[in-house]
Each structure stands twice: as C-alpha cells, then as structure tokens.
Amino acid sequence: MSNLNGSTSNNTQSLMDQYAPMKAFFLVTPCVIFLYVNGVMIFTLRKKTVFQQTSRYILFGQMLWVDTLSLLMSVVLYLCAVSKILIMKNVCLLLLIAATYLYHISILNLSLMSLERYVAICFPLRHAEITSSERTQIAIGVICILGMIKSLSETIIFYCIDTTNIAMNLFCSRTTLFRLQIYNKLDIAFTSMFFTLVCFVIIFTYASIAAVAKTAACDKLSAKKANKTVLLHLIQLGLCASSILAGVIQEAIYVNTDLMTAIHALYVCFLVFIMFPKCLSPLIYGMRDQTFSCIFIHYFTFGKGGAVNPAIKEQHA
C-alpha cells in the first residue's frame, strides 16, 4: 500500500514538473512585456514637464508605479509558491505586507483620479488651483498613510501577539503566515472600508459629472469623456475586487480537491484575476489620452512611430 501511495505521489510530482516550464513561460512572458510597457509609460511621464506638473498625469504616474511594483511582487510570490521555495518568515512578512500595502494604495488612488475629473468638470475655473501639483502630492501622501495602517497593524500583531509561527522557514502565503483569526477580521474590515469609500466617491463623481453635463454652460464633449474615465475607474475597482475573489476560489479548491487540481487552479486564478487586470488597466487608461499616447508610442517604438506634439516639445523640451 505504501508503494502504491509513493508511486501515485511520484506520478503527480512528475506531471507537475512536466507542465511547470510551459506555465512559467506563459506567465513570465506577458509579465515582462507589460513591465516594459509600464516602464516606457513611466519614462514618458518623466520626459515632459507638463506631465510632471499636471494633476491627472501625476496620479496616472502614481498608478503606474503602484501597479508595476504590485505586478512584480505578485509574480515573485507566485513563482516562489509553484517552486515550493521555503522563505524566512521575516522576509515572507515583508513581501506580504508590501503586497497588501500596494493593493490598498491602488484602490485608494482610484478615488483621487475620480475626484480630479470631478473638479475639472464641475469647477473648471478653480481646477488649476484645487488640483495643483503640491496639493496632489499631499493627497497622494494621505492615501499612502491610510494604506499603511493595516500593514502596520499586522506587523505589530505578528511580533507582539502572534506565537503560532515557530518555524524560521515556511511556504510564503497569508494562509501559512497569518494563522490567527484577528488577521482575517482586519482584512475584512479594512478591505470593506476602503472599497465602500472608493465606490461611494466614484459613484458620487459619476453622478455629479452627469448632472453638470446636462447644463448649457458645460462643455458636453469634456463632460462625456470625464464620465467615461470615471466609469473606467469603477471597472478598475471591480478588477481590484476580483483579486479577493481569486483568494476565496483558491482557498476553497485547496481545501476540497487534490494538490494537482489546486496548483492548476492557482495558475488560472493568478492569470485571470491578478496578472491581466494589473497589466491592462494602465495600458487602457494611458492609451485613451491622445496627448500621452502619441508621445508614448514615439518612445515605445524607439522614435519610429507616433510623433511628439510640437507645442509640448517647444514649450517643455
């Protein structure tokens, strides 16, 4: 009987090893491509002074940095998981805390981007004053502090209260590292609070812009574009929520199925709910802006495609 179990285990292991290179290829290749795209977008934002002084581009740059780091962090954690690499618990804590922090920042940043569009349409004469680069940086600092609260709370609990982790090296995941029930309560509380807040802000700004668009004094085209942008932020919020769904699905499959099925499910959930939303959101948002997309294509193709806006080039060269 023990020989039979050993044979089954070896067959499962060999089957896992057989598909591992192909999975790694289909995972790493698009990640490298999108990391390059995000890198060129960040480079584009840094090359023009107008992008560094305009609030919507500052917030877009913030989103790019957060999504790029979050994607990189997610890939590292996934590769460690499928490679069954044991990580020192302090290093694992740092990785998980950083991933949580970036996740919350990406959610809160959507509210700032929606509010910026709301001010641009509803208060056009005061837009430059209200959304100055200095005030935008202060707003980013506030959401960074808010996003840090849960991570600091988990760190304090881990070192001061949690006595369940006695192993120095472990399989790095929230399930294996954060075993106390208080971690789940914190996760539910903060995630619910942030999602409710951001959802309220997005719906409020969408309704306000739609109401202003009906007035005769409003620029109909600008209002329509702003409403589409805010609607895109709501979709992005839904994509952020999908990563929560991925965790629930993975845990349910891990508990109720065998190891082989769980690993396949982990791979599919990572691609569908985590990697592609993080990759596509910055790309879709950036390409909708004609000024930015034109310059981005110019740099993306090493100067062979697109064209730098002459007015911007002369003013901010």
C-alpha positions in Angstrom: 0.0 0.0 0.0 2.8 2.4 0.8 4.5 1.6 -2.5 1.2 2.4 -4.3 0.9 5.8 -2.5 4.6 6.5 -3.2 4.1 5.7 -6.9 1.0 8.0 -7.1 2.9 10.8 -5.4 5.8 10.4 -7.8 3.5 10.4 -10.8 1.8 13.6 -9.6 5.1 15.2 -9.0 6.5 14.3 -12.4 3.3 15.6 -14.0 3.6 18.9 -12.1 7.3 19.2 -13.2 6.2 18.4 -16.8 3.9 21.4 -17.1 5.9 23.8 -14.9 8.2 25.2 -17.7 5.3 25.8 -20.0 3.3 27.6 -17.3 6.3 29.7 -16.3 6.7 30.7 -19.9 3.1 31.8 -20.4 3.3 33.6 -17.1 6.6 35.4 -17.2 6.5 36.4 -20.9 3.4 38.6 -20.7 4.6 40.0 -17.4 8.0 41.0 -19.0 6.1 42.6 -21.9 3.8 44.6 -19.6 6.6 45.6 -17.3 8.4 47.0 -20.3 5.2 48.9 -21.4 4.7 50.3 -17.9 8.4 51.3 -17.8 8.1 53.2 -21.1 5.0 54.9 -19.8 6.8 56.0 -16.6 9.7 57.2 -18.8 7.3 59.1 -21.0 5.8 60.9 -17.9 9.3 61.8 -16.7 10.4 63.2 -20.1 7.9 66.1 -20.3 7.5 68.8 -17.7 3.8 69.2 -18.5 3.2 65.6 -17.3 5.0 66.3 -14.0 3.0 69.4 -13.2 -0.5 68.3 -14.2 -2.5 66.5 -11.5 -4.1 63.9 -13.7 -0.7 62.8 -15.1 0.8 62.8 -11.6 -2.0 60.5 -10.4 -1.6 58.3 -13.5 2.2 58.0 -12.8 1.3 57.0 -9.2 -1.0 54.3 -10.6 1.7 53.1 -12.9 4.3 52.8 -10.2 2.0 51.0 -7.8 0.7 48.6 -10.5 4.2 47.9 -11.7 5.6 47.1 -8.2 2.4 45.1 -7.4 2.7 43.0 -10.5 6.4 42.4 -9.8 5.6 41.4 -6.2 2.8 39.1 -7.3 5.0 37.3 -9.8 7.7 36.8 -7.3 5.3 35.3 -4.7 3.7 33.1 -7.3 7.0 31.7 -8.6 8.1 31.0 -5.0 4.8 29.2 -4.4 4.9 27.0 -7.5 8.6 26.3 -7.0 7.8 25.3 -3.4 10.6 27.6 -2.1 10.7 28.0 1.7 11.3 31.6 2.7 12.4 33.0 6.0 9.4 34.2 7.9 10.7 37.7 8.3 11.3 38.0 4.5 7.9 36.5 3.9 6.3 39.0 6.2 8.0 41.9 4.4 6.7 40.6 1.0 3.1 40.1 2.1 3.0 43.4 3.9 4.3 45.2 0.9 1.8 43.4 -1.4 -1.1 44.4 0.9 0.2 48.0 1.1 0.4 48.3 -2.7 -3.0 46.7 -3.1 -4.7 49.3 -0.8 -2.8 52.2 -2.5 -4.1 51.1 -5.9 -7.7 51.1 -4.6 -7.4 54.5 -2.9 -5.7 56.1 -5.9 -8.8 55.5 -8.0 -10.8 57.8 -5.7 -8.2 60.6 -6.2 -8.3 60.1 -10.0 -12.1 60.3 -10.0 -12.1 63.4 -7.8 -9.7 65.1 -10.1 -12.0 64.6 -13.1 -14.9 65.8 -10.9 -13.1 69.1 -10.1 -12.1 69.5 -13.8 -15.8 69.4 -15.0 -17.7 70.8 -12.0 -15.3 73.5 -11.0 -13.3 74.3 -14.2 -12.3 77.8 -13.1 -10.7 76.6 -9.9 -9.4 73.3 -11.3 -5.8 74.5 -11.6 -5.9 76.0 -8.0 -7.5 73.0 -6.3 -5.5 70.3 -8.1 -2.1 72.0 -8.1 0.9 69.7 -8.1 1.6 70.4 -4.5 -1.9 69.6 -3.3 -1.9 66.4 -5.5 1.3 65.3 -3.8 -0.2 65.9 -0.4 -3.3 63.9 -1.4 -1.0 61.0 -2.5 0.8 61.2 0.8 -2.5 60.9 2.7 -3.6 57.8 0.8 -0.2 56.3 1.4 -0.6 56.8 5.1 -4.1 55.3 5.0 -2.9 52.3 3.0 -0.1 51.8 5.6 -2.5 51.4 8.6 -3.4 47.7 8.0 0.2 46.7 7.2 1.4 48.3 10.4 -1.3 46.7 12.4 -0.5 43.2 11.0 3.2 43.8 11.7 2.6 44.8 15.3 0.3 41.8 15.9 2.8 39.4 14.3 5.7 40.4 16.5 3.8 41.3 19.8 0.8 38.8 19.9 1.2 36.0 17.4 3.0 33.0 18.8 1.9 30.4 16.2 4.8 30.9 13.9 7.7 29.0 15.3 9.3 27.8 12.0 12.1 30.0 10.7 11.4 29.0 7.0 8.0 28.4 5.5 5.8 28.3 2.4 5.1 32.1 1.9 1.4 32.9 1.8 -1.1 34.7 4.0 -2.7 31.4 5.0 0.6 29.9 6.3 2.0 33.0 7.9 -1.1 34.7 9.4 -2.9 32.0 11.3 -4.8 33.9 14.0 -8.4 34.9 13.4 -7.7 38.5 14.1 -5.8 38.8 10.7 -9.0 37.7 8.8 -11.0 40.3 10.8 -8.6 43.0 10.0 -8.5 42.0 6.3 -12.3 42.1 6.1 -12.6 45.4 8.0 -10.1 47.4 6.0 -10.9 45.9 2.6 -14.7 46.6 3.2 -14.0 50.1 4.4 -11.7 51.0 1.5 -14.0 49.5 -1.1 -17.0 51.2 0.3 -15.2 54.6 0.5 -13.8 54.4 -3.1 -17.1 53.1 -4.5 -19.0 56.0 -2.9 -16.5 58.5 -4.3 -16.6 57.1 -7.8 -20.4 56.9 -7.9 -20.7 60.4 -6.5 -18.3 61.9 -9.0 -20.0 60.0 -11.9 -23.5 61.3 -10.9 -22.2 64.8 -10.4 -20.5 65.0 -13.8 -23.6 63.5 -15.4 -25.7 66.2 -13.8 -23.4 69.0 -14.8 -23.3 67.6 -18.4 -27.0 68.4 -18.8 -26.5 72.1 -18.1 -26.0 74.5 -21.0 -22.8 76.1 -19.6 -20.9 72.8 -19.6 -18.5 71.5 -22.3 -20.5 68.5 -23.4 -17.6 66.7 -25.0 -15.3 67.1 -22.0 -18.1 66.0 -19.6 -18.7 62.9 -21.7 -15.0 62.0 -21.7 -14.8 62.6 -18.0 -17.8 60.4 -17.3 -16.2 57.6 -19.4 -13.0 58.0 -17.4 -14.8 57.7 -14.1 -16.7 54.7 -15.4 -13.3 53.2 -16.2 -12.2 53.7 -12.6 -15.3 51.8 -11.5 -14.3 49.0 -13.7 -10.8 49.1 -12.3 -12.3 48.9 -8.8 -14.1 45.8 -9.9 -10.9 44.3 -11.2 -9.3 45.0 -7.8 -12.2 43.2 -6.2 -11.6 40.2 -8.5 -8.3 39.6 -6.7 -10.3 39.0 -3.5 -12.5 36.5 -5.4 -9.3 34.8 -6.6 -8.2 34.2 -2.9 -11.6 32.8 -2.0 -11.6 30.4 -5.0 -8.1 29.2 -4.3 -8.8 28.5 -0.7 -12.0 26.6 -1.5 -10.2 24.5 -4.1 -7.2 23.9 -1.9 -9.5 22.5 0.9 -11.8 20.4 -1.3 -9.5 19.0 -4.0 -6.2 17.3 -4.6 -2.8 19.0 -4.9 -2.7 18.8 -8.7 -6.0 20.5 -9.2 -5.2 23.1 -6.6 -1.9 24.0 -8.4 -3.8 24.3 -11.8 -6.4 26.5 -10.1 -3.8 28.7 -8.6 -2.2 29.2 -12.0 -5.6 30.1 -13.7 -6.7 32.4 -10.9 -3.4 34.2 -11.0 -3.6 34.8 -14.7 -7.2 35.8 -14.8 -7.8 37.7 -11.6 -4.4 39.2 -10.7 -1.9 39.5 -13.6 -4.1 40.6 -16.5 -6.1 43.3 -14.5 -2.8 44.8 -13.3 -1.3 44.7 -16.8 -4.3 46.1 -18.8 -5.6 48.9 -16.5 -2.6 51.3 -17.0 -2.4 50.5 -20.7 -6.1 51.2 -21.3 -6.1 54.4 -19.3 -2.9 55.7 -20.9 -3.9 55.0 -24.5 -7.2 56.9 -24.0 -5.3 60.1 -23.6 -4.3 61.4 -27.1 -1.5 63.7 -25.9 0.1 61.0 -23.8 -0.5 58.1 -26.2 1.2 59.9 -29.1 4.4 60.5 -27.1 4.2 57.1 -25.6 4.1 55.3 -29.0 7.1 57.5 -30.1 9.2 56.2 -27.2 7.8 52.7 -27.3 8.9 52.2 -30.9 12.3 53.9 -30.3 11.2 57.0 -32.3 9.9 55.1 -35.3 6.2 55.5 -34.6 3.9 58.2 -33.3 5.0 61.9 -33.0 5.8 64.2 -30.2 3.3 67.1 -30.0 5.3 70.1 -31.4 3.7 72.5 -28.9 4.7 70.4 -26.0 8.1 69.8 -27.4 8.8 73.5 -27.9 7.4 74.5 -24.5 8.9 71.8 -22.4 11.9 70.5 -24.2 
